[in-house]
Amino acid sequence: MTSLWVKICGLTTSEGVQAAVDAKVDAVGFVFAPSKRQVTSERAVELAREVPGHIARVAVMLHPTQAQLDAVWSGFRPDVLQTDAEDLSQLAIPAGLDVTPVLRTLDPHTLPARRILFEGAVSGAGKVADWNAAAELAKSTQLILAGGLDAANVADAVRRVTPFGVDVSSGVERAPGIKDRQKIHEFVHAARTAWIGADR
């Protein structure tokens, strides 16, 4: 891997999406769970229209029913489904849809997938996750760290956790659901600069 993987999540405006694309992120996330950042499939299609093919389009869900997942798949066709690991046993994942399970605690009974997202108890709340637990998991899987990250603390997080990637939502906003171009660029720069200097 030549660079830290970065995702901007909870995008609701075309300006936010363009800022993420301009910052050369690896993925953009659209929230379909109840949230100030929730979008419809139709809105996600509009927002993702200008996203280059090499940037993954992630559908962020929380305890979805099969019908809800099927509706997002048929209406939006995301590249990746991100939802809590416990949800996956109840869902029939469409062929061609990658999955990133979300873990919120270090559970010795849960075998990590090839790639996971680790964050705090409540998504999008700006609460910092358990970095010590994340660092343990990062030794055995491609761990994407989320939860309470922003330009001020992401460098420390990258050095301490040595994750595969980082994911941010509220930390790059000027108001709930409204992303700030400058904050996005500052976050990506701080994260990737720290990754270059990290002891991996």
Backbone hydrogen bonds in HBPLUS format (Angstrom, degrees):
<---DONOR---> <-ACCEPTOR-->    atom                        ^
c    i                          cat <-CA-CA->   ^        H-A-AA   ^      H-
h    n   atom  resd res      DA  || num        DHA   H-A  angle D-A-AA Bond
n    s   type  num  typ     dist DA aas  dist angle  dist       angle   num
A0005-TRP N   A0164-PHE O   3.26 MM 159  6.27 165.9  2.28 151.5 147.2     1
A0166-VAL N   A0005-TRP O   2.93 MM 161  6.46 145.6  2.05 153.3 160.3     2
A0026-ASP N   A0006-VAL O   2.82 MM  20  5.35 154.7  1.88 148.1 156.8     3
A0027-ALA N   A0006-VAL O   3.23 MM  21  6.54 137.6  2.42 150.0 149.5     4
A0007-LYS N   A0166-VAL O   2.98 MM 159  6.40 151.5  2.06 154.3 162.6     5
A0168-VAL N   A0007-LYS O   3.11 MM 161  6.54 157.0  2.17 156.3 161.5     6
A0008-ILE N   A0027-ALA O   3.16 MM  19  6.58 152.3  2.24 151.5 150.6     7
A0029-GLY N   A0008-ILE O   2.85 MM  21  6.12 155.8  1.91 147.5 148.1     8
A0009-CYS N   A0168-VAL O   2.81 MM 159  5.87 176.5  1.81 159.5 160.1     9
A0010-GLY N   A0029-GLY O   3.04 MM  19  5.61 114.5  2.48 105.9 122.5    10
A0011-LEU N   A0029-GLY O   3.15 MM  18  6.34 169.2  2.16 172.1 168.7    11
A0017-VAL N   A0013-THR O   3.11 MM   4  6.45 160.9  2.15 149.2 154.2    12
A0018-GLN N   A0014-SER O   2.93 MM   4  6.10 163.1  1.96 147.4 152.0    13
A0019-ALA N   A0015-GLU O   2.97 MM   4  6.16 152.9  2.05 143.7 151.2    14
A0020-ALA N   A0016-GLY O   3.02 MM   4  6.28 154.3  2.08 147.7 154.2    15
A0021-VAL N   A0017-VAL O   2.93 MM   4  6.24 160.4  1.97 153.6 159.1    16
A0022-ASP N   A0018-GLN O   2.84 MM   4  6.00 162.0  1.87 150.1 155.3    17
A0023-ALA N   A0019-ALA O   3.01 MM   4  6.15 136.9  2.20 137.5 148.5    18
A0023-ALA N   A0020-ALA O   3.18 MM   3  5.07 126.6  2.48  91.7 105.6    19
A0025-VAL N   A0020-ALA O   3.38 MM   5  5.95 159.7  2.43 152.8 156.7    20
A0024-LYS N   A0021-VAL O   2.97 MM   3  5.17 158.2  2.02 108.4 114.3    21
A0056-ALA N   A0026-ASP O   2.97 MM  30  6.34 152.1  2.05 151.0 142.2    22
A0028-VAL N   A0056-ALA O   2.89 MM  28  6.31 157.5  1.94 171.2 177.2    23
A0058-VAL N   A0028-VAL O   2.88 MM  30  6.05 175.3  1.88 164.2 164.9    24
A0030-PHE N   A0058-VAL O   2.88 MM  28  6.16 164.8  1.90 172.0 173.1    25
A0060-VAL N   A0030-PHE O   2.87 MM  30  5.83 178.2  1.87 152.5 153.1    26
A0039-VAL N   A0031-VAL O   2.87 MM   8  6.08 153.9  1.94 173.3 177.8    27
A0032-PHE N   A0060-VAL O   2.82 MM  28  5.87 178.1  1.82 164.0 163.6    28
A0038-GLN N   A0035-SER O   3.21 MM   3  5.00 167.7  2.23 104.0 105.1    29
A0044-ALA N   A0040-THR O   2.92 MM   4  6.17 158.0  1.97 150.3 156.8    30
A0045-VAL N   A0041-SER O   2.95 MM   4  6.19 154.3  2.01 148.8 155.1    31
A0046-GLU N   A0042-GLU O   3.17 MM   4  6.47 158.0  2.22 143.8 149.1    32
A0047-LEU N   A0043-ARG O   2.91 MM   4  6.17 165.4  1.93 155.0 158.6    33
A0048-ALA N   A0044-ALA O   2.88 MM   4  5.95 153.0  1.96 148.8 155.7    34
A0049-ARG N   A0046-GLU O   3.36 MM   3  5.41 158.8  2.40 102.3 108.5    35
A0051-VAL N   A0048-ALA O   3.01 MM   3  5.12 166.4  2.02 113.1 116.8    36
A0055-ILE N   A0052-PRO O   3.09 MM   3  5.75 165.3  2.12 121.1 125.8    37
A0079-ASP N   A0057-ARG O   2.84 MM  22  5.28 148.2  1.94 144.7 155.3    38
A0080-VAL N   A0057-ARG O   3.28 MM  23  6.45 155.5  2.34 146.8 146.5    39
A0059-ALA N   A0080-VAL O   2.83 MM  21  6.16 169.1  1.84 168.2 166.2    40
A0082-GLN N   A0059-ALA O   2.89 MM  23  6.04 170.6  1.90 157.2 155.7    41
A0061-MET N   A0082-GLN O   2.87 MM  21  6.14 169.5  1.88 167.9 171.1    42
A0069-LEU N   A0065-THR O   3.04 MM   4  6.35 164.6  2.07 153.8 157.4    43
A0070-ASP N   A0066-GLN O   2.85 MM   4  6.03 164.3  1.87 152.1 157.0    44
A0071-ALA N   A0067-ALA O   2.95 MM   4  6.08 149.4  2.05 142.2 150.2    45
A0072-VAL N   A0068-GLN O   3.07 MM   4  6.34 158.2  2.12 148.9 153.9    46
A0073-TRP N   A0069-LEU O   2.88 MM   4  6.09 160.7  1.92 153.9 160.0    47
A0074-SER N   A0070-ASP O   2.92 MM   4  6.04 163.6  1.94 147.0 151.3    48
A0075-GLY N   A0071-ALA O   2.90 MM   4  5.87 150.2  1.99 140.9 149.7    49
A0076-PHE N   A0072-VAL O   2.79 MM   4  5.44 155.4  1.85 142.4 148.6    50
A0077-ARG N   A0073-TRP O   3.07 MM   4  4.64 130.4  2.32 108.8 122.9    51
A0098-ASP N   A0079-ASP O   3.12 MM  19  6.25 155.5  2.18 154.6 149.0    52
A0081-LEU N   A0098-ASP O   2.78 MM  17  6.18 154.3  1.84 146.5 152.7    53
A0100-THR N   A0081-LEU O   2.81 MM  19  6.14 162.8  1.84 159.8 161.6    54
A0102-VAL N   A0083-THR O   2.91 MM  19  5.58 138.1  2.09 129.3 132.1    55
A0087-ASP N   A0084-ASP O   2.88 MM   3  5.49 151.3  1.96 117.8 126.5    56
A0085-ALA N   A0102-VAL O   3.05 MM  17  5.32 163.9  2.08 138.6 134.5    57
A0088-LEU N   A0085-ALA O   3.21 MM   3  5.68 146.1  2.33 110.9 118.9    58
A0090-GLN N   A0087-ASP O   3.07 MM   3  5.75 154.0  2.14 118.0 125.7    59
A0091-LEU N   A0088-LEU O   3.22 MM   3  5.25 165.3  2.25 106.1 110.6    60
A0097-LEU N   A0094-PRO O   3.17 MM   3  5.74 154.8  2.23 139.9 138.5    61
A0117-LEU N   A0101-PRO O   2.89 MM  16  6.21 161.4  1.93 159.7 163.1    62
A0103-LEU N   A0117-LEU O   2.82 MM  14  6.20 159.8  1.86 159.9 166.8    63
A0119-GLU N   A0103-LEU O   3.09 MM  16  6.61 154.9  2.15 158.3 165.8    64
A0110-THR N   A0107-ASP O   3.01 MM   3  5.45 162.9  2.04 116.2 121.8    65
A0142-GLN N   A0114-ARG O   3.02 MM  28  6.12 167.6  2.04 147.9 148.6    66
A0116-ILE N   A0142-GLN O   3.01 MM  26  6.37 152.5  2.09 147.7 154.4    67
A0144-ILE N   A0116-ILE O   2.84 MM  28  6.12 156.7  1.90 153.1 161.0    68
A0118-PHE N   A0144-ILE O   2.84 MM  26  6.11 163.1  1.87 162.9 167.1    69
A0146-ALA N   A0118-PHE O   2.91 MM  28  5.97 156.6  1.96 167.2 161.3    70
A0134-ALA N   A0130-ASP O   2.99 MM   4  6.24 157.2  2.04 149.0 156.4    71
A0135-ALA N   A0131-TRP O   2.86 MM   4  6.00 152.7  1.94 143.3 149.7    72
A0136-GLU N   A0132-ASN O   3.21 MM   4  6.51 148.9  2.31 142.4 149.7    73
A0137-LEU N   A0133-ALA O   3.11 MM   4  6.44 162.8  2.14 152.5 156.3    74
A0138-ALA N   A0134-ALA O   2.84 MM   4  6.02 148.5  1.94 149.0 158.7    75
A0139-LYS N   A0136-GLU O   3.25 MM   3  5.64 156.7  2.31 106.4 113.2    76
A0140-SER N   A0137-LEU O   3.00 MM   3  5.68 159.2  2.04 120.0 125.6    77
A0164-PHE N   A0143-LEU O   2.82 MM  21  5.19 139.9  1.98 137.2 148.7    78
A0165-GLY N   A0143-LEU O   3.20 MM  22  6.48 158.9  2.24 139.7 138.3    79
A0145-LEU N   A0165-GLY O   2.89 MM  20  6.26 159.4  1.93 144.8 139.5    80
A0167-ASP N   A0145-LEU O   2.86 MM  22  6.05 145.5  1.98 157.9 154.4    81
A0153-ASN N   A0150-ASP O   3.25 MM   3  5.69 136.8  2.45 108.0 117.9    82
A0154-VAL N   A0150-ASP O   2.98 MM   4  5.71 143.5  2.12 163.2 169.7    83
A0157-ALA N   A0153-ASN O   3.02 MM   4  6.29 158.8  2.07 152.4 159.1    84
A0158-VAL N   A0154-VAL O   2.89 MM   4  6.08 159.4  1.93 151.7 156.0    85
A0159-ARG N   A0155-ALA O   3.05 MM   4  6.29 158.4  2.10 147.8 153.4    86
A0160-ARG N   A0156-ASP O   2.95 MM   4  6.11 156.1  2.01 150.4 156.9    87
A0161-VAL N   A0157-ALA O   2.87 MM   4  5.80 160.4  1.90 153.2 158.1    88
A0162-THR N   A0158-VAL O   2.91 MM   4  5.03 144.9  2.03 127.0 137.2    89
A0172-VAL N   A0169-SER O   3.25 MM   3  5.99 171.5  2.26 121.6 123.8    90
A0173-GLU N   A0170-SER O   3.27 MM   3  5.31 147.1  2.38 120.6 115.2    91
A0180-ASP N   A0172-VAL O   2.86 MM   8  5.83 162.2  1.89 153.5 150.7    92
A0174-ARG N   A0178-ILE O   2.97 MM   4  6.02 153.2  2.04 164.6 172.3    93
A0178-ILE N   A0175-ALA O   2.82 MM   3  5.18 165.3  1.84 137.0 140.8    94
A0184-ILE N   A0180-ASP O   2.98 MM   4  6.25 155.0  2.05 156.7 164.2    95
A0185-HIS N   A0181-ARG O   3.09 MM   4  6.39 165.7  2.11 154.7 157.5    96
A0186-GLU N   A0182-GLN O   2.89 MM   4  6.09 160.4  1.93 151.4 157.5    97
A0187-PHE N   A0183-LYS O   2.91 MM   4  5.98 156.1  1.97 144.4 150.9    98
A0188-VAL N   A0184-ILE O   3.00 MM   4  6.23 172.3  2.01 156.9 158.3    99
A0189-HIS N   A0185-HIS O   3.00 MM   4  6.06 163.2  2.02 147.3 152.5   100
A0190-ALA N   A0186-GLU O   2.96 MM   4  6.04 165.2  1.98 146.7 151.2   101
A0191-ALA N   A0187-PHE O   2.90 MM   4  6.04 165.2  1.93 156.0 160.3   102
A0192-ARG N   A0188-VAL O   3.01 MM   4  6.08 171.7  2.02 151.3 153.9   103
A0193-THR N   A0189-HIS O   2.95 MM   4  5.91 153.7  2.02 147.0 154.7   104
A0194-ALA N   A0190-ALA O   3.10 MM   4  6.16 157.8  2.15 141.9 147.5   105
A0195-TRP N   A0191-ALA O   3.03 MM   4  6.25 149.9  2.12 142.6 151.4   106
A0196-ILE N   A0192-ARG O   3.12 MM   4  6.28 152.2  2.20 142.3 147.9   107
A0197-GLY N   A0193-THR O   3.38 MM   4  6.69 149.8  2.48 140.5 147.4   108
A0198-ALA N   A0194-ALA O   2.94 MM   4  5.99 110.7  2.44 139.4 157.2   109
A0198-ALA N   A0195-TRP O   3.23 MM   3  5.01 152.9  2.31  95.7 103.8   110
